Amino acid sequence: MAGRISDEDIALVRERSPIADIVGEHIQLRNAGGGNLKGLCPFHDEKSPSFNVTPARGYWYCFGCGEGGDVITFVRRLEHLSFAEAVERLANRAGIQLRYEQGGYVPGREQGERSRLIEAHRAAAEFYAAKLSAAEAAPGRRFLSERGFERVDAERFGVGYAPAEWEALARHLMARGFTAAELIKGGLAKEGRRGPIDRFRGRLVWPIRDITGDVIGFGARKLNDAEDGPKYLNTPESPLYRKSEVLYGVDLAKREISKRSQAVIVEGYTDVMACHLSGVPTAVATCGTAFGEEHIKVLRRLLLDQSGSRGEVIFTFDGDAAGQKAALRAFAEEQKFVTQTFVAVQQDGLDPCDLRLKHGEAAVRDLVASREPLFAFAIRSVISRYDVSTNEGRLSALDAAAPIVAGIKDRSLRQLYAVDLDRWLGFNNERFVVDRIAEISATAAPARPQRPAGPRRVADLTDPGVRTEAEVLRLAVQRPALLGARFEAIGAEAFTLPEHVALHRLIIDAGGTAAAGPGGREWVDRLLAEADESLRGMVTRFAVEELRADLTSEERYASAMLAALEMISVTRAIEQLKSRMQRTNPVEEQQEYNRLFGELVALEQQRRVLRERAAGS
């Protein structure tokens, strides 16, 4: 059984794993003011960014789904890892050698499963790359050369060769301490009659990396077409490799995708290579599966795809029937992007790899530059199946294209494409085309399914009093020294929401704001350590949320917020006191009435003082 990672090493991993860098490898972050960064949440679908990162305190929080935590929590949640596996992954990235209690450090044996599989794939990639120089790999080198790739290009993309042997890789990895079970579970080998046998044999091999650059699988191309087996063979589904989420080349393209707000989708590994070598470094490809919803999520996070985005997603397809079919498939997913979506089609049927080989690198760049909107391409593709020189053909083409136009969610864009469709078909009767689209749309539209419940929302703080409570608690979490002992003097009755009452009690129990010092990471960690599950999310959220204070007058602002909270509490007491006075007879209960009146005068005076302090903000 694995030993426990030492607390000192866990703290060191956090310290050397800047949260903005780790999160920034997966989503594009932009300055949100107040030292915060913002991007699209990787844990739920959203149109506008609600995922916040506070580098100074090392925490993240999503105001859309309520998830939050530190850098270890982020990696755990994103990669579906255990705590130890997440720490090990970050430690490897930071070059930290972890120590394990209950027996000390044991290399390899006590690592988490994912870390072991990642290491096995890295070793396999090195093995395949080294074999590309062997004499038996000559067909592989010839394959690359015939497609215009040099040795330096193969090295850049990590292309290798799998020997035409049954156990070459398995023997190599098992000699390095990996078990047969690990090789089979990771998809590197299959179960044979006498042990594991290599999954890839006699093939050219491309390492497939995740967005952080770790090898998680391979794509392999058959070199002898006469041999049995598919032309392309990919790693099977495994704890590392989920083909519906994988994009080949995303590790190399991610920064340029974010920088240029552009992603180019191609169909194969050599197409990605050709695009990158031709000056289109935003190219990625799916791996043995159609482009789908999970791929969209990956790109949307890199593009920071949101309302008003000027980014581009460009699909490249062959100009043949299969390419048109692929484009129409893409159209079905297109509207899950907010950014603009295009198609770039080479009419002579050349893919980017062949285009570069035949016409040069400039032709690849020109292909991408010649993109046309996906809506227009999809509509034109349907029209091309019909003879529009006849009335019957035009009407059939209209009926076939109408569902595509009707499916455009943007009403203004839908109207413009209806006008284009009329022009392309030659009716010269926009009203007729628009009415026909509406008619077909009404009869063909399926019943709208009930949408599942959306992500959990945080409390709606619209009440001014509740907003003041939240701001004071936010200060207590982020800047406790600004509140000092005055916060502790405020009773729980000053807070109305049960979760605010509970957080106030947690802060007091953790030592209070007077003893918390300047706050920062250590104070937040102390609160999280003492919080139960129901409060951890709120602590993280308040640690990340931006304060409304001007940084040049934080002390005055904190004092004003405390006064405002106290004033609300006093106002509540005044209202209760007035209610009691209304129920008290000033003649028959004169003494009690006078006492209540004296309390009312004192409270009103206190409220005036607090109002003046609150106005100081």
Secondary structure, 3 states (H helix, E strand, C coil): CCCCECHHHHHHHHHCCCHHHHHHCCCCCEEEECCEEEECCCCCCCCCCCEEEECCCCEEEECCCCCEECHHHHHHHHHCCCHHHHHHHHHHHHCCCCCECCCCCCCCCCCCHHHHHHHHHHHHHHHHHHHCCCHHHHHHHHHHHHCCCCHHHHHHHCCEEECCCCCHHHHHHHHCCCCHHHHHHCCCEEEECCEEEECCCCEEEEEEECCCCCEEEEEEEECCCCCCCCCEEECCCCCCCCCCCCEECHHHHHHHHHHHCEEEEECCHHHHHHHHHCCCCCEEEECCCCCCHHHHHHHHHHHCCCCCCCCEEEEEEECCHHHHHHHHHHHHHHCCCCCEEEEEEECCCCCHHHHHHHHCHHHHHHHHHCCEEHHHHHHHHHHCCCCCCCHHHHHHHHHHHHHHHHCCCCHHHHHHHHHHHHHHHCCCCHHHHHHHHHHHHHHHCCCCCCCCCCCCCCCCCCCHHHHHHHHHHHHHHHCHHHHCHHHHHCCHHHCCCHHHHHHHHHHHHCCCHHHCCCCCHHHHHHHHHHCCHHHHHHHHHHHHCCCCCCHHHHHHHHHHHHHHHHHHHHHHHHHHHHHHHHCCCCCCCHHHHHHHHHHHHHHHHHHHHHHHHHCCC
